Amino acid sequence: MAMTPAHTLNLCGVLSESKRIVNAHSRHFLALSLLFLLPLSCSIVIFPTACLPQTRPDVVFSAGDYTLKSPRTLIFPIVYTFVVYLLSICALATITHSTYHGFYGRPVKFLPAIKSIIFSFFPLVSTAIAAKFFIFLISLSFLMFVVVIIKLAQNLGFVIDYNSSYFFWFCAFLGVALSLIMVYFQVNWGLASVVAVTESKWGFEPLWRSSYLVNGMRSVSLSLILVFGVQIGFWVWMASNSLLDFGTIDEWRSWDFVSQTIITSGFLSILTFLLLHYTAANTVLYMYCKALHGELAIEIAEEFAREYVSLPFDDAKVPHVVTVVSA
């Protein structure tokens, strides 16, 4: 009799399993979300919104006597970038570490999750730098290719009208082509951060490892990026618009201010929820990709071997088994 898989290796299986892990350790993931993801959500929304041009250039956000002026120095963007990257690294390290251990049925504790930041910080930073460097080379090569094409056309005697609709559509086509290339690499490198945390690899190695693991599951990886990317982008836009409405409120004691605060807080909570589940789902996708390549069975066997000597057997530590059935 064939064993029925607990979850199939598709998008629904990834989302279902990540939801199971998060719900099983809801207080733990709530603490991590409040510590890292909620400040990250606020940073993503507040600073870009504050930099948008307003009808009153000297005032971006005002409530009563409190006024936030547009940052005009370079220090604010630098600090903002540093804070966002630091919160992102901490969130990736802790949530990935927790989801990884929760998948195996191991104890998920707060202090070990926080300690994982120390061991994952350099791998995550070096991997991000390697990815940015590779993307820069690709973009530069693409730009040089376009310049060569234009110069070649001019040398052949063609007159290029930069204001014509043909040149506009040519640039639009190149933009779409470059975007598709970026999406392709994003799909292939989607598991790089998980590899950096769970396998302590760094630099370009997590990128190559992610490309190998995602082979055969690229459609799931793309679907995961689209599902969460669209939702996160939508709620960032909603939260930004809600934040801009504060500028029209003159009295902070008014009901408009209270209701707007509640609405904005709700948008930020939804954004935090989506970031949490996207990180957890990406970790589960990593586990499913390992199952597809036959690596998960070996690790589960080793897990059982370690737990076999611990009596009585604890059902809470039984790892989640993923069965791959060939068509």
Contacts in CASP RR format, 6 or more apart in sequence:
PFRMAT RR
TARGET T0000
AUTHOR 0000-0000-0000
METHOD contacts of the structure
MODEL  1
MAMTPAHTLNLCGVLSESKRIVNAHSRHFLALSLLFLLPLSCSIVIFPTA
CLPQTRPDVVFSAGDYTLKSPRTLIFPIVYTFVVYLLSICALATITHSTY
HGFYGRPVKFLPAIKSIIFSFFPLVSTAIAAKFFIFLISLSFLMFVVVII
KLAQNLGFVIDYNSSYFFWFCAFLGVALSLIMVYFQVNWGLASVVAVTES
KWGFEPLWRSSYLVNGMRSVSLSLILVFGVQIGFWVWMASNSLLDFGTID
EWRSWDFVSQTIITSGFLSILTFLLLHYTAANTVLYMYCKALHGELAIEI
AEEFAREYVSLPFDDAKVPHVVTVVSA
2 325 0 8 1.000
3 323 0 8 1.000
4 323 0 8 1.000
5 322 0 8 1.000
5 323 0 8 1.000
5 324 0 8 1.000
5 325 0 8 1.000
6 320 0 8 1.000
6 321 0 8 1.000
6 322 0 8 1.000
6 323 0 8 1.000
7 13 0 8 1.000
7 14 0 8 1.000
7 16 0 8 1.000
7 17 0 8 1.000
7 322 0 8 1.000
9 217 0 8 1.000
9 220 0 8 1.000
9 288 0 8 1.000
9 291 0 8 1.000
9 292 0 8 1.000
9 322 0 8 1.000
9 324 0 8 1.000
10 220 0 8 1.000
11 220 0 8 1.000
11 223 0 8 1.000
11 224 0 8 1.000
11 227 0 8 1.000
13 288 0 8 1.000
14 220 0 8 1.000
14 224 0 8 1.000
14 281 0 8 1.000
14 284 0 8 1.000
14 285 0 8 1.000
14 288 0 8 1.000
15 277 0 8 1.000
15 281 0 8 1.000
17 103 0 8 1.000
17 284 0 8 1.000
17 288 0 8 1.000
17 320 0 8 1.000
18 99 0 8 1.000
18 277 0 8 1.000
18 280 0 8 1.000
18 281 0 8 1.000
18 283 0 8 1.000
18 284 0 8 1.000
19 277 0 8 1.000
21 99 0 8 1.000
21 102 0 8 1.000
21 103 0 8 1.000
21 280 0 8 1.000
21 284 0 8 1.000
22 29 0 8 1.000
22 99 0 8 1.000
22 276 0 8 1.000
22 277 0 8 1.000
22 280 0 8 1.000
24 102 0 8 1.000
25 98 0 8 1.000
25 102 0 8 1.000
25 108 0 8 1.000
28 98 0 8 1.000
28 108 0 8 1.000
28 109 0 8 1.000
28 110 0 8 1.000
28 113 0 8 1.000
29 95 0 8 1.000
29 98 0 8 1.000
29 276 0 8 1.000
29 280 0 8 1.000
31 110 0 8 1.000
32 91 0 8 1.000
32 94 0 8 1.000
32 95 0 8 1.000
32 98 0 8 1.000
32 110 0 8 1.000
32 113 0 8 1.000
32 276 0 8 1.000
33 272 0 8 1.000
33 273 0 8 1.000
33 275 0 8 1.000
33 276 0 8 1.000
35 90 0 8 1.000
36 87 0 8 1.000
36 90 0 8 1.000
36 91 0 8 1.000
36 94 0 8 1.000
36 95 0 8 1.000
37 87 0 8 1.000
37 91 0 8 1.000
37 95 0 8 1.000
37 272 0 8 1.000
37 275 0 8 1.000
37 276 0 8 1.000
38 268 0 8 1.000
38 269 0 8 1.000
38 272 0 8 1.000
39 83 0 8 1.000
39 87 0 8 1.000
40 84 0 8 1.000
40 87 0 8 1.000
40 88 0 8 1.000
40 91 0 8 1.000
40 272 0 8 1.000
40 275 0 8 1.000
41 239 0 8 1.000
41 268 0 8 1.000
41 271 0 8 1.000
41 272 0 8 1.000
41 275 0 8 1.000
42 268 0 8 1.000
43 80 0 8 1.000
43 83 0 8 1.000
43 84 0 8 1.000
43 87 0 8 1.000
44 84 0 8 1.000
44 236 0 8 1.000
44 271 0 8 1.000
45 236 0 8 1.000
45 239 0 8 1.000
45 240 0 8 1.000
45 243 0 8 1.000
45 267 0 8 1.000
45 268 0 8 1.000
45 271 0 8 1.000
46 243 0 8 1.000
47 76 0 8 1.000
47 80 0 8 1.000
48 240 0 8 1.000
49 60 0 8 1.000
49 61 0 8 1.000
49 240 0 8 1.000
49 243 0 8 1.000
49 244 0 8 1.000
50 60 0 8 1.000
50 61 0 8 1.000
50 68 0 8 1.000
50 70 0 8 1.000
50 71 0 8 1.000
51 60 0 8 1.000
51 70 0 8 1.000
51 71 0 8 1.000
52 60 0 8 1.000
52 244 0 8 1.000
54 60 0 8 1.000
54 244 0 8 1.000
57 70 0 8 1.000
58 69 0 8 1.000
58 70 0 8 1.000
59 67 0 8 1.000
59 68 0 8 1.000
59 69 0 8 1.000
59 247 0 8 1.000
60 68 0 8 1.000
60 69 0 8 1.000
60 70 0 8 1.000
60 247 0 8 1.000
61 67 0 8 1.000
61 68 0 8 1.000
61 243 0 8 1.000
61 244 0 8 1.000
61 246 0 8 1.000
61 247 0 8 1.000
62 68 0 8 1.000
62 246 0 8 1.000
62 247 0 8 1.000
63 246 0 8 1.000
63 247 0 8 1.000
63 249 0 8 1.000
63 252 0 8 1.000
63 257 0 8 1.000
64 249 0 8 1.000
64 250 0 8 1.000
64 251 0 8 1.000
64 252 0 8 1.000
66 252 0 8 1.000
71 77 0 8 1.000
85 128 0 8 1.000
89 117 0 8 1.000
89 120 0 8 1.000
89 121 0 8 1.000
89 124 0 8 1.000
89 125 0 8 1.000
90 117 0 8 1.000
91 275 0 8 1.000
91 279 0 8 1.000
92 120 0 8 1.000
92 124 0 8 1.000
92 193 0 8 1.000
92 197 0 8 1.000
92 279 0 8 1.000
93 116 0 8 1.000
93 117 0 8 1.000
93 120 0 8 1.000
93 121 0 8 1.000
93 124 0 8 1.000
93 197 0 8 1.000
94 113 0 8 1.000
94 114 0 8 1.000
94 116 0 8 1.000
94 117 0 8 1.000
95 276 0 8 1.000
95 279 0 8 1.000
95 280 0 8 1.000
95 283 0 8 1.000
96 120 0 8 1.000
96 193 0 8 1.000
96 194 0 8 1.000
96 197 0 8 1.000
96 198 0 8 1.000
96 279 0 8 1.000
96 282 0 8 1.000
96 283 0 8 1.000
97 112 0 8 1.000
97 113 0 8 1.000
97 116 0 8 1.000
97 120 0 8 1.000
97 197 0 8 1.000
97 198 0 8 1.000
98 108 0 8 1.000
98 113 0 8 1.000
99 279 0 8 1.000
99 280 0 8 1.000
99 283 0 8 1.000
99 284 0 8 1.000
100 194 0 8 1.000
100 197 0 8 1.000
100 198 0 8 1.000
100 283 0 8 1.000
100 287 0 8 1.000
101 107 0 8 1.000
101 108 0 8 1.000
102 108 0 8 1.000
103 283 0 8 1.000
103 284 0 8 1.000
103 287 0 8 1.000
103 319 0 8 1.000
103 320 0 8 1.000
104 299 0 8 1.000
104 300 0 8 1.000
104 303 0 8 1.000
104 319 0 8 1.000
104 320 0 8 1.000
105 316 0 8 1.000
105 317 0 8 1.000
105 318 0 8 1.000
105 319 0 8 1.000
105 320 0 8 1.000
106 317 0 8 1.000
107 317 0 8 1.000
116 197 0 8 1.000
119 200 0 8 1.000
120 196 0 8 1.000
120 197 0 8 1.000
120 200 0 8 1.000
122 202 0 8 1.000
123 196 0 8 1.000
123 197 0 8 1.000
123 200 0 8 1.000
123 201 0 8 1.000
123 202 0 8 1.000
123 203 0 8 1.000
123 206 0 8 1.000
124 193 0 8 1.000
124 196 0 8 1.000
124 197 0 8 1.000
126 196 0 8 1.000
126 202 0 8 1.000
126 203 0 8 1.000
127 192 0 8 1.000
127 193 0 8 1.000
127 195 0 8 1.000
127 196 0 8 1.000
127 201 0 8 1.000
127 202 0 8 1.000
127 203 0 8 1.000
127 206 0 8 1.000
127 207 0 8 1.000
129 203 0 8 1.000
130 203 0 8 1.000
130 204 0 8 1.000
130 206 0 8 1.000
130 207 0 8 1.000
131 189 0 8 1.000
131 192 0 8 1.000
131 207 0 8 1.000
134 185 0 8 1.000
134 204 0 8 1.000
134 207 0 8 1.000
135 182 0 8 1.000
135 185 0 8 1.000
138 181 0 8 1.000
138 182 0 8 1.000
138 185 0 8 1.000
139 178 0 8 1.000
142 174 0 8 1.000
142 178 0 8 1.000
142 181 0 8 1.000
146 174 0 8 1.000
150 160 0 8 1.000
153 160 0 8 1.000
154 160 0 8 1.000
160 167 0 8 1.000
161 167 0 8 1.000
183 222 0 8 1.000
183 225 0 8 1.000
186 225 0 8 1.000
187 214 0 8 1.000
187 218 0 8 1.000
187 221 0 8 1.000
187 222 0 8 1.000
187 225 0 8 1.000
188 207 0 8 1.000
188 210 0 8 1.000
188 211 0 8 1.000
188 214 0 8 1.000
188 218 0 8 1.000
188 221 0 8 1.000
189 207 0 8 1.000
189 210 0 8 1.000
189 211 0 8 1.000
190 210 0 8 1.000
190 214 0 8 1.000
190 221 0 8 1.000
190 225 0 8 1.000
190 282 0 8 1.000
191 206 0 8 1.000
191 209 0 8 1.000
191 210 0 8 1.000
191 213 0 8 1.000
191 214 0 8 1.000
191 221 0 8 1.000
191 282 0 8 1.000
191 285 0 8 1.000
191 286 0 8 1.000
191 289 0 8 1.000
192 206 0 8 1.000
192 207 0 8 1.000
192 209 0 8 1.000
192 210 0 8 1.000
193 206 0 8 1.000
193 282 0 8 1.000
194 210 0 8 1.000
194 282 0 8 1.000
194 283 0 8 1.000
194 286 0 8 1.000
195 201 0 8 1.000
195 205 0 8 1.000
195 206 0 8 1.000
195 209 0 8 1.000
195 210 0 8 1.000
195 213 0 8 1.000
195 286 0 8 1.000
196 202 0 8 1.000
196 206 0 8 1.000
198 283 0 8 1.000
198 286 0 8 1.000
199 206 0 8 1.000
199 209 0 8 1.000
201 209 0 8 1.000
212 293 0 8 1.000
213 286 0 8 1.000
213 289 0 8 1.000
213 290 0 8 1.000
213 293 0 8 1.000
214 221 0 8 1.000
214 289 0 8 1.000
216 289 0 8 1.000
216 292 0 8 1.000
217 285 0 8 1.000
217 288 0 8 1.000
217 289 0 8 1.000
217 292 0 8 1.000
220 285 0 8 1.000
220 288 0 8 1.000
221 285 0 8 1.000
224 278 0 8 1.000
224 281 0 8 1.000
224 282 0 8 1.000
224 285 0 8 1.000
228 274 0 8 1.000
228 277 0 8 1.000
228 278 0 8 1.000
228 281 0 8 1.000
229 278 0 8 1.000
231 274 0 8 1.000
232 271 0 8 1.000
232 274 0 8 1.000
232 275 0 8 1.000
232 278 0 8 1.000
235 267 0 8 1.000
235 270 0 8 1.000
235 271 0 8 1.000
235 274 0 8 1.000
236 271 0 8 1.000
238 267 0 8 1.000
239 264 0 8 1.000
239 267 0 8 1.000
239 268 0 8 1.000
239 271 0 8 1.000
242 260 0 8 1.000
242 263 0 8 1.000
242 264 0 8 1.000
242 267 0 8 1.000
243 264 0 8 1.000
245 260 0 8 1.000
246 257 0 8 1.000
246 260 0 8 1.000
246 264 0 8 1.000
249 256 0 8 1.000
249 257 0 8 1.000
249 260 0 8 1.000
251 257 0 8 1.000
287 296 0 8 1.000
287 322 0 8 1.000
288 322 0 8 1.000
290 296 0 8 1.000
290 299 0 8 1.000
291 297 0 8 1.000
291 322 0 8 1.000
291 324 0 8 1.000
292 324 0 8 1.000
294 324 0 8 1.000
296 322 0 8 1.000
300 319 0 8 1.000
300 321 0 8 1.000
303 319 0 8 1.000
304 319 0 8 1.000
307 313 0 8 1.000
307 314 0 8 1.000
307 317 0 8 1.000
END
